[in-house]
């Protein structure tokens, strides 16, 4: 059977976006969607809130937690709805045939793009995209390498204030181990480029 897309799980600083960008570099049909896309719209709040200075990630984690109180799959549904809205004429999704109709919508999406989700973190995310027929990829790196990347990207103060003990950070570490494919990102950029090719090859083979 063919996969309907790709989703990448990994702890903060593991290199999820780097891997995703190299996959896109190798296959232009791939289009990236982030589970945090809806949350990033809240970013301007931080710029006028001194109480959140240098703790942007903590703010974003709190927003995500509050949204999940409404619906544990709200971030997943937003990403799914957005990719269908952008790329296909939607088939109505009903409660009785929910997953069959989601898969039909994704089949239509695949006529135009290969959807790729970045930022899977929870068991709900894992289960949602597995049922949606996505290739689940886990990316790993040492704690030292992940922290160094956060410093390079966000600055040392923000990196220090990032909470590795947040519930989703703890959960994602165990989920990575359950992924259909695990990519280690402790090597060079050339190494991760080669692994991006491996992900594409695995996706194209199906399951």
N, C-alpha and C positions, 0 to 999 in steps of 0.2 A: 504493500500500500504506500501511497505517496504521503509525505508530510505536507501539512497546510502552511507551515512557517517554522520559524526558529525563535526560541526564547533563551536568553542568557541569564543565569543566576550567578551571583557572586557577592562576597562581602565588599564593603566600601574600600576603594583603592585597589581592588583586585585586577582591574583593567577591562571591565565589561565594555565600555565605550570604545576602547582601543581595538579590542577584538572585533567589535561590530563594524567599526570604520574600515578595518582591513578586509572584512568580508564584503562590504559594499564596494571597496576598491577593486575586488576581484570579480564581482558580479553586479553590474549596474542595475539589474532588475530588482535587487534587494532594496527595500525601503524600511527605515528604522522608525520605530515607535517606542517611547519610553513610558513605563508605568508611572513615572513621576511627572509626566507632561502636564497633567491637570494641576499638580501641586506647584510647579514652577511659576504658574501664573500668580502665585501669592508672593513671589520674591520681592516685589517693591515694598511690601510691608516691612521687611527687615531694614530697608534703607532709611526709614523714618522711625524706627523703634530702637533706641539705644539699649534697651534691656535685652535685645537679641544680638547686639553687636558681637561679632566673632563667634556666634553660635547659630549660624544660618542652618546648618544641618539639623540641629536640635529642633529648630522651628519647623523645618520641613517634615521631620519625623512626627512631631506633634500634630501637624495638619493631617498627615496621612492616617494617624491613629484615629483622629476625630471623624474623618471621612469613612473609615472602616466601621465605625460605630453605626453608621447609617446602613451600610451593606458591606460585608466582608469582601465582596468581589467588585466594589465600585470602581477601583482603578483598572481592573481587568476589563470590566464592561465598557469603560470609557475608551480604552485602547481598541477594543474590538469594534465598538460603534464607529470610532473615528476611521479605522482602516476600511470598514465597509462603506461608510459615507464618502470617503475619498476615492474609492476605486470600483464600486459596483452598484448595480441597481439592487436594492435590498429585498430579499424574501422575508416576509413577516415571520418573526420568531414567536411561537406559541409555547405555552407551558407543557402541553402534551408531547410535542415533538421538538423540544428545545435544541437538543444536541444534533439531531439530524439536520435541522434548519440552520443552525450555526455552521455546520460543516458545509452545507450547500452554499451559504453566503461566502465562506472562505474559499470554496472552489471557484466561485466567480471572481473573488479578489485575486486569486492566483493566475487568472487569465491575463491580468495586467501587471502584477508585482509579486515578489516574494516578500511577505511581511516578516519583520524581525522585531521582537520585543526585547528591550534592554531593561534590566532592573527587577527581575523576579526575586521575591524575598520571603514569601510566606507559603505555608502548605496549601492555603487556598489558591494562591497564584499557581503553584505547581499542579494542583489537581485540575484547575480551570483550563490551563493551556495543554495539559496532557489529554484531557477529554476533547479539546479542540484540534487535536492531531498535530501538535507542534513538536519539533525536535527539541528536547530539553538539554541544554548545554550548561555545564557548571564550569566556572573558572576559579582557579586557586592561585594563591601567592603567599609567601611568608608574611608574618605580621610586620616585620621590619621593612620589607619591600612595599607593602600596602601603605604603611605610615609615610614612607619617603615620597610615594606618589601623591598622597593627600597634601603633603607640605608643598610639593612642586606645583600642584594645581590650585590649592586654596590658601596657601600661606601657613606658617607654623602655628599661629594662634588658633585659627579655625580648625586645623588638624588636631591640635591638642584637645579642643573642646568637643570634637566629634565623639559620640558615645558608642564605643564598641560593644557595650553591654545592653544596648537597646534590644527589646524583644525580637525585632525583625532581624537584627544582626546575628543574634544567637541562633535563630531559626534557620537562616539562610545557610549557615555553615554546614548544618546537617543535611539540608536539601541538596547542596552541591554534590554530596557523596552519592545521592540517589539518581543523579542525572544520567541520561542515556549516553552522554559523552562528557568526559572531564578533560579540561585544558589547563595545564600548568603554565603560569605566567611569571616564572622566576628567571627566565632567560633573557635573550636579546630581542630587539625589535624584529630581527630576521626570523627568530624562532616563532614569535607570535604570528608573523605573516604566514609562515608555513602552516601553522595550526589553523589559521583562518581558511586556508585551502582545504584542510582536512575536514573542517566543519561543513563546508559547501559540498564536498564529496559525499559525506555521510548523509546530508540532507537529500541530495539527488538520488542516492541509492534507495531511500525510503526504508520501510520497516515491514 
